[in-house]
Amino acid sequence: MRYANVQTNLPGQKSNELVQRRKNIVPKGVSNGVPTFAESADGALITDVDGNTFIDFVGAIGVINVGHGHPRVKQALHDQIEQFIHTGFNVMMYESYIELAERLAQLAPGSHEKKVLLQNSGAEAVENAVKIARKYTKRQGIISFSRGFHGRTLMTMTMTSKVKPYKFEFGPFAPEVYRAPYPYTYRRPNGLTEEQYEDHVLEEFRNFFISDVAPETIAAVVMEPVQGEGGFIVPGKRFVLGVYELCKEYGILFVADEIQTGFARTGRHFAIEHFDVIPDLITVSKSMGAGVPISGVIGRKEIMDGADPGELGGTYSGSPLGCQAALAVLDIIEEEELNKRAEEIGKTVMDKFQQLSDQFDCIGDARGLGAMCAIEIVKDRQTKEPAKELTNQIIKEANQRGLLLMSAGVYGNVIRLLMPIVIPDDQLEEGLSILEESIKATMITANDTSLV
């Protein structure tokens, strides 16, 4: 049985009509990947308004780890709607907020006492982590990393590394935010082993406290355990532990931004568990609510209690619908063993990537952790020159064949895979076959064009 089925050009007739309506009313600054409109979705499949069906390897950019429309999530939402939709936790509280906070605290690394603040979005979680860190340490400085992505609000946009499209002409930015080096093993200098390179970047981080900012002024270091928008870059354990030890030495809080990496994506509830680091604060969102907006900050009790009543919260923070969806997600991860499934998917994908790398010279690197995998597309393996246009052509070809893909990386030349972790093997295999077909067709076209 074949699942992907695209019978029209993209966009099809109905989608094209909606595209025209969109142009009239939605700002052009709001981007999208495939030019079509969803009508229904189930598991790892999405059907658009023209009847085309796609295998989803994007998962709403890491939001749909438990799949589209999981029955447990839908039932939880229906049950909550029958009771009440919203009261505002800061007006009249509800048990689901407490239950979700308890479960997140229990799942988070470390045996220390924890408390949990619930919010709406990933960016809002990072904003509040910064607030909490500054309040507790009585320091103002925040360190993020090269190629990091943390959101689009003023503070999180400041912390984000990529200039276009996220920061260009949106300044001035928030003060007291500094950017430190983060290892990119594939693009390390010639002659250095991976271990030597990690030591080199870690030494640069140490020197950062001499040349750029005094460590006594830094409230927190905010790190993605695996860089998402930056290109699915996995740091070495040596580097992460080194940064963590420096934070402890200088009384700096270590914040793990798990917004894209959390909730079984890497084969653990939290990706930081791979590095034997116990963060002071963890930010979570995306797949936490399976599509219902909710986010949170999990942290050490004494740090979280640094803020006084009224200093944290918001109108929709930790909404009842979001809490119930998140509780269902945690049940699904446990009952369906999604951490184990993510490891299985990762092995299947990386084996396929190795085959594709042997077959196509345009693949410069294949990398990943669990089911968070990517390939980097280059013009030449020796020079490693990024091939952004070729990447876009591969994605467009895959879309037309019924596979949803998305790029990443500061050069726009990384194809990242974030398929729902509940994806069945046959759909996974079909999606990977379409990826192979798309690369082959694009390379044939590119080679034919070069001969003209």
C-alpha positions as CSV (number, residue, x, y, z in Angstrom):
1,M,0.0,0.0,0.0
2,R,1.3,3.4,-0.9
3,Y,0.4,6.3,1.4
4,A,1.7,9.4,-0.3
5,N,-0.6,10.4,-3.1
6,V,-0.3,13.8,-4.9
7,Q,-2.6,14.1,-7.9
8,T,-2.4,17.8,-8.6
9,N,0.2,20.5,-9.0
10,L,1.1,22.3,-5.7
11,P,-0.9,24.3,-5.0
12,G,-4.0,22.5,-6.3
13,Q,-7.1,24.4,-7.4
14,K,-8.7,24.8,-3.9
15,S,-5.4,25.5,-2.2
16,N,-4.5,28.1,-4.9
17,E,-7.8,29.9,-4.2
18,L,-6.8,30.0,-0.5
19,V,-3.3,31.2,-1.4
20,Q,-4.8,34.2,-3.2
21,R,-7.0,34.9,-0.2
22,R,-4.0,34.6,2.1
23,K,-2.0,37.1,0.0
24,N,-4.8,39.7,0.5
25,I,-5.0,39.3,4.3
26,V,-1.9,37.6,5.9
27,P,1.4,39.6,6.1
28,K,4.0,38.3,3.7
29,G,6.4,38.0,6.7
30,V,4.5,34.8,7.8
31,S,6.2,32.0,5.9
32,N,5.2,28.5,5.1
33,G,6.8,25.4,3.6
34,V,4.5,23.7,1.1
35,P,2.0,25.9,-0.7
36,T,-1.1,24.0,0.2
37,F,-3.8,23.9,3.0
38,A,-4.6,21.0,5.3
39,E,-8.0,19.4,5.5
40,S,-7.3,16.5,7.7
41,A,-4.5,14.7,9.5
42,D,-4.0,11.4,11.2
43,G,-0.8,9.9,12.7
44,A,2.0,10.8,10.2
45,L,-0.3,11.6,7.3
46,I,-1.8,14.9,6.2
47,T,-4.4,15.3,3.5
48,D,-4.9,18.7,1.9
49,V,-8.1,20.4,0.6
50,D,-7.4,19.1,-2.9
51,G,-7.3,15.5,-1.8
52,N,-3.5,15.1,-1.9
53,T,-2.0,13.0,0.9
54,F,1.5,13.6,2.3
55,I,3.8,11.7,4.7
56,D,4.8,14.2,7.3
57,F,8.5,14.3,8.1
58,V,8.2,17.8,9.6
59,G,5.7,17.3,12.4
60,A,4.8,21.0,12.6
61,I,8.5,21.6,13.3
62,G,8.7,19.1,16.1
63,V,5.3,19.5,17.7
64,I,3.6,16.3,16.7
65,N,5.8,13.6,18.3
66,V,2.8,11.6,19.3
67,G,1.2,12.0,15.8
68,H,-1.7,14.0,14.4
69,G,-4.9,13.6,16.2
70,H,-3.9,10.9,18.7
71,P,-7.1,9.4,20.2
72,R,-5.8,9.9,23.7
73,V,-5.2,13.6,23.1
74,K,-8.5,14.1,21.4
75,Q,-10.4,12.4,24.3
76,A,-8.5,14.5,26.9
77,L,-9.5,17.7,25.1
78,H,-13.2,16.6,24.7
79,D,-13.4,15.7,28.4
80,Q,-11.9,19.1,29.4
81,I,-14.2,21.1,27.1
82,E,-17.2,19.4,28.8
83,Q,-16.0,20.7,32.2
84,F,-14.7,24.2,31.4
85,I,-12.4,25.7,28.8
86,H,-10.6,28.4,30.8
87,T,-10.7,30.1,34.2
88,G,-7.2,31.6,34.3
89,F,-4.9,29.8,36.8
90,N,-4.2,33.2,38.4
91,V,-8.0,33.6,39.0
92,M,-9.3,30.1,39.8
93,M,-6.9,27.2,39.8
94,Y,-7.4,23.7,38.4
95,E,-5.9,20.4,39.3
96,S,-4.5,19.5,35.9
97,Y,-1.9,22.3,36.2
98,I,-0.7,20.8,39.4
99,E,-0.7,17.3,38.1
100,L,1.2,18.3,35.0
101,A,3.8,20.2,37.0
102,E,4.3,17.2,39.3
103,R,4.8,14.8,36.5
104,L,7.3,17.1,34.7
105,A,9.2,17.6,37.9
106,Q,9.4,13.9,38.4
107,L,10.6,13.2,34.8
108,A,13.2,16.0,34.7
109,P,16.8,15.0,35.4
110,G,18.0,15.2,39.0
111,S,16.8,14.1,42.4
112,H,16.6,17.6,43.8
113,E,13.3,19.3,44.6
114,K,11.8,21.1,41.6
115,K,9.0,23.5,40.8
116,V,7.3,24.1,37.4
117,L,5.9,27.2,35.8
118,L,3.6,26.7,32.8
119,Q,3.3,29.2,30.0
120,N,2.0,29.3,26.4
121,S,4.9,29.1,23.9
122,G,8.5,28.1,23.6
123,A,9.7,31.7,23.3
124,E,7.6,32.6,26.4
125,A,9.2,29.8,28.3
126,V,12.7,31.1,27.4
127,E,11.7,34.6,28.4
128,N,10.6,33.4,31.8
129,A,13.7,31.3,32.3
130,V,15.7,34.5,31.8
131,K,13.5,36.4,34.2
132,I,13.8,33.7,36.8
133,A,17.6,33.4,36.4
134,R,18.1,37.1,36.7
135,K,15.9,37.4,39.8
136,Y,17.6,34.5,41.6
137,T,21.2,35.4,40.7
138,K,20.8,39.2,40.9
139,R,22.8,39.3,37.7
140,Q,21.8,40.5,34.2
141,G,24.0,38.8,31.6
142,I,22.7,35.9,29.5
143,I,24.9,33.7,27.2
144,S,23.5,31.9,24.2
145,F,25.5,30.2,21.4
146,S,26.4,30.6,17.8
147,R,23.7,29.2,15.5
148,G,21.3,28.9,18.4
149,F,17.5,29.6,18.1
150,H,15.3,30.5,21.0
151,G,12.3,32.3,19.6
152,R,11.1,35.5,17.9
153,T,10.2,37.8,20.8
154,L,12.6,40.7,21.7
155,M,14.7,38.7,24.2
156,T,14.6,35.4,22.4
157,M,15.3,37.0,19.0
158,T,18.3,38.7,20.7
159,M,19.5,35.3,21.9
160,T,18.9,33.8,18.5
161,S,22.0,33.6,16.2
162,K,20.7,33.6,12.6
163,V,20.3,37.2,11.3
164,K,18.0,36.5,8.3
165,P,15.1,36.1,8.5
166,Y,14.9,36.3,12.2
167,K,16.7,39.6,13.2
168,F,17.4,41.7,10.2
169,E,16.1,45.3,10.7
170,F,14.3,44.3,13.9
171,G,16.7,46.0,16.3
172,P,17.7,47.4,18.7
173,F,17.9,44.3,20.7
174,A,17.8,43.5,24.4
175,P,21.0,44.4,26.3
176,E,23.3,42.1,28.2
177,V,23.0,39.1,25.9
178,Y,26.3,37.5,24.7
179,R,27.0,34.8,22.2
180,A,29.6,32.1,22.8
181,P,31.0,29.5,20.3
182,Y,29.3,26.1,19.9
183,P,31.0,23.2,18.2
184,Y,30.1,22.3,14.6
185,T,32.1,19.1,14.1
186,Y,31.5,18.8,10.4
187,R,33.0,22.2,9.7
188,R,35.9,22.0,12.1
189,P,39.3,23.2,10.9
190,N,41.4,20.7,9.0
191,G,43.9,18.7,11.0
192,L,41.9,18.6,14.2
193,T,40.3,15.4,15.6
194,E,36.8,15.7,17.0
195,E,38.3,15.6,20.5
196,Q,40.9,18.3,19.8
197,Y,38.2,20.4,18.2
198,E,35.9,20.2,21.2
199,D,38.8,21.1,23.5
200,H,39.5,24.1,21.2
201,V,35.9,25.3,21.4
202,L,35.8,24.8,25.1
203,E,39.0,26.8,25.5
204,E,37.4,29.6,23.4
205,F,34.4,29.5,25.8
206,R,36.8,29.9,28.8
207,N,38.5,32.8,27.0
208,F,35.1,34.3,26.4
209,F,35.0,35.1,30.1
210,I,38.3,37.0,29.7
211,S,37.8,38.8,26.4
212,D,34.0,39.4,26.3
213,V,32.3,39.4,29.7
214,A,33.1,38.8,33.3
215,P,31.5,35.6,34.6
216,E,30.4,37.3,37.8
217,T,27.9,39.3,35.7
218,I,26.3,36.3,34.0
219,A,23.0,35.0,35.3
220,A,22.6,32.0,32.9
221,V,24.0,30.1,30.0
222,V,21.1,28.9,27.7
223,M,22.0,25.9,25.5
224,E,20.1,23.7,23.1
225,P,21.4,20.2,23.8
226,V,21.0,19.6,20.0
227,Q,20.7,22.8,17.9
228,G,17.4,22.7,16.0
229,E,17.1,25.6,13.7
230,G,20.9,25.8,13.6
231,G,21.0,22.5,11.7
232,F,20.5,19.6,14.0
233,I,24.1,20.0,15.3
234,V,24.9,17.5,18.1
235,P,27.7,18.7,20.4
236,G,30.1,16.2,22.0
237,K,29.5,15.2,25.6
238,R,33.0,16.6,26.5
239,F,31.9,20.1,25.4
240,V,28.5,20.1,27.2
241,L,30.1,18.8,30.4
242,G,32.8,21.4,30.1
243,V,30.4,24.3,29.8
244,Y,28.3,22.9,32.7
245,E,31.4,22.7,35.0
246,L,32.3,26.3,34.2
247,C,28.8,27.3,35.1
248,K,29.1,25.6,38.4
249,E,32.5,27.2,39.0
250,Y,31.2,30.8,38.5
251,G,27.7,30.4,40.0
252,I,26.0,30.6,36.6
253,L,22.7,28.8,36.0
254,F,22.7,26.2,33.2
255,V,19.5,26.3,31.2
256,A,18.7,23.5,28.8
257,D,16.4,24.7,26.0
258,E,14.5,21.5,25.3
259,I,11.7,23.1,23.2
260,Q,12.5,21.1,20.0
261,T,14.5,18.2,21.6
262,G,12.1,17.2,24.4
263,F,9.4,14.6,24.9
264,A,11.1,11.5,23.4
265,R,12.5,13.1,20.2
266,T,16.1,12.0,20.9
267,G,15.2,8.7,22.6
268,R,15.0,10.3,26.1
269,H,12.3,12.5,27.7
270,F,15.0,15.3,27.6
271,A,18.0,15.4,25.3
272,I,20.2,16.7,28.0
273,E,20.0,13.2,29.6
274,H,22.4,12.0,26.9
275,F,25.1,14.3,28.3
276,D,25.0,13.4,32.1
277,V,24.2,17.0,32.9
278,I,21.5,18.1,35.4
279,P,20.3,21.6,34.4
280,D,19.2,24.3,36.8
281,L,16.4,25.2,34.5
282,I,14.8,23.4,31.5
283,T,12.5,25.0,29.0
284,V,9.8,22.9,27.3
285,S,7.1,23.3,24.7
286,K,6.3,22.1,21.1
287,S,5.5,18.3,21.4
288,M,4.5,18.8,25.1
289,G,1.0,19.6,24.0
290,A,0.7,17.7,20.7
291,G,-0.5,20.8,18.9
292,V,-2.2,22.6,21.8
293,P,-0.2,25.7,22.9
294,I,1.6,25.1,26.2
295,S,5.1,25.5,27.5
296,G,6.9,25.4,30.8
297,V,10.0,26.1,32.8
298,I,11.2,23.3,35.1
299,G,13.7,24.3,37.7
300,R,15.3,23.9,41.1
301,K,12.9,24.8,43.8
302,E,15.0,27.5,45.4
303,I,15.6,29.1,42.0
304,M,12.0,29.0,40.9
305,D,10.9,30.5,44.2
306,G,13.1,33.5,43.7
307,A,10.2,35.5,42.1
308,D,7.4,37.0,44.3
309,P,3.7,36.5,43.8
310,G,2.4,38.3,40.6
311,E,5.9,38.4,39.0
312,L,5.3,35.3,36.9
313,G,2.3,34.0,34.9
314,G,-0.1,35.3,32.2
315,T,-3.7,35.2,31.0
316,Y,-3.5,31.9,29.2
317,S,-0.5,30.4,30.9
318,G,-0.9,26.7,31.5
319,S,-4.3,26.6,30.0
320,P,-6.6,23.7,31.0
321,L,-6.7,22.4,27.4
322,G,-2.9,22.5,27.2
323,C,-2.5,20.8,30.5
324,Q,-4.8,17.9,29.6
325,A,-3.2,17.5,26.2
326,A,0.3,17.4,27.8
327,L,-0.9,14.8,30.4
328,A,-2.1,12.6,27.6
329,V,1.2,13.1,25.7
330,L,3.1,11.9,28.8
331,D,0.8,8.8,29.0
332,I,1.4,8.0,25.4
333,I,5.2,8.3,25.6
334,E,5.2,5.8,28.5
335,E,2.5,3.4,27.2
336,E,3.7,3.3,23.6
337,E,7.4,3.3,24.6
338,L,8.2,6.3,22.4
339,N,11.7,6.7,23.7
340,K,12.6,3.3,22.5
341,R,10.7,3.9,19.2
342,A,12.7,7.1,18.7
343,E,15.9,5.1,18.9
344,E,14.6,2.6,16.4
345,I,13.6,5.3,14.0
346,G,17.0,7.0,14.4
347,K,18.8,3.8,13.5
348,T,16.6,3.2,10.4
349,V,17.1,6.8,9.3
350,M,20.8,6.9,9.9
351,D,21.3,3.6,8.0
352,K,19.4,5.1,5.1
353,F,21.5,8.3,5.3
354,Q,24.6,6.2,5.0
355,Q,23.3,4.5,1.9
356,L,22.3,7.9,0.4
357,S,25.7,9.4,1.3
358,D,27.4,6.5,-0.6
359,Q,25.1,7.2,-3.5
360,F,25.0,11.0,-3.8
361,D,28.1,13.3,-3.5
362,C,25.9,16.2,-2.6
363,I,25.4,14.8,0.9
364,G,28.3,16.2,2.9
365,D,27.3,15.1,6.4
366,A,24.6,12.9,8.1
367,R,24.0,13.4,11.8
368,G,21.5,13.0,14.5
369,L,20.4,11.9,18.0
370,G,17.5,9.5,18.3
371,A,14.8,10.5,15.8
372,M,16.3,14.0,15.4
373,C,18.2,13.4,12.2
374,A,19.5,15.6,9.3
375,I,21.7,15.6,6.2
376,E,23.7,18.5,5.0
377,I,23.7,19.3,1.3
378,V,26.9,20.7,-0.3
379,K,28.2,21.6,-3.7
380,D,31.5,19.9,-3.1
381,R,32.5,17.5,-0.4
382,Q,36.1,18.8,-0.3
383,T,35.2,22.5,0.1
384,K,31.9,21.8,1.9
385,E,30.4,24.8,0.2
386,P,26.7,24.9,1.2
387,A,24.1,24.2,-1.5
388,K,21.1,26.1,-0.4
389,E,19.4,26.2,-3.8
390,L,19.8,22.5,-4.3
391,T,18.4,21.8,-0.9
392,N,15.3,23.8,-1.7
393,Q,14.9,22.0,-5.0
394,I,15.1,18.6,-3.2
395,I,12.4,19.7,-0.7
396,K,10.2,21.0,-3.5
397,E,10.6,17.7,-5.4
398,A,9.8,15.7,-2.3
399,N,6.6,17.8,-1.6
400,Q,5.4,17.1,-5.2
401,R,6.0,13.4,-4.6
402,G,4.0,13.5,-1.3
403,L,6.7,13.9,1.4
404,L,6.8,17.0,3.7
405,L,10.3,18.1,4.4
406,M,11.9,21.3,5.9
407,S,15.3,22.8,5.8
408,A,17.4,24.2,8.6
409,G,20.9,25.6,9.3
410,V,22.4,29.0,9.1
411,Y,23.2,28.3,5.4
412,G,19.8,26.9,4.7
413,N,21.4,23.7,3.4
414,V,20.3,21.1,6.0
415,I,17.3,18.8,5.5
416,R,15.9,17.9,8.9
417,L,13.6,15.1,9.8
418,L,11.0,15.4,12.5
419,M,8.5,12.7,11.6
420,P,6.0,11.8,14.3
421,I,7.6,9.1,16.5
422,V,4.4,7.0,16.2
423,I,5.0,6.7,12.4
424,P,4.6,3.0,11.3
425,D,7.5,1.3,9.7
426,D,5.9,1.1,6.2
427,Q,5.2,4.9,6.2
428,L,8.8,5.6,7.4
429,E,10.3,3.4,4.7
430,E,8.1,5.0,2.0
431,G,9.0,8.5,3.2
432,L,12.7,7.6,3.1
433,S,12.3,6.1,-0.4
434,I,10.7,9.4,-1.6
435,L,13.6,11.3,-0.1
436,E,16.0,9.1,-2.2
437,E,13.9,9.5,-5.3
438,S,13.7,13.3,-4.8
439,I,17.5,13.6,-4.4
440,K,18.1,11.5,-7.5
441,A,15.6,13.4,-9.6
442,T,17.0,16.8,-8.5
443,M,20.6,15.8,-9.2
444,I,19.6,14.5,-12.7
445,T,17.9,17.8,-13.4
446,A,20.9,19.8,-12.0
447,N,23.4,17.8,-14.1
448,D,21.3,18.2,-17.2
449,T,21.1,22.0,-16.6
450,S,24.8,22.2,-16.1
451,L,25.3,20.7,-19.6
452,V,23.2,23.3,-21.3
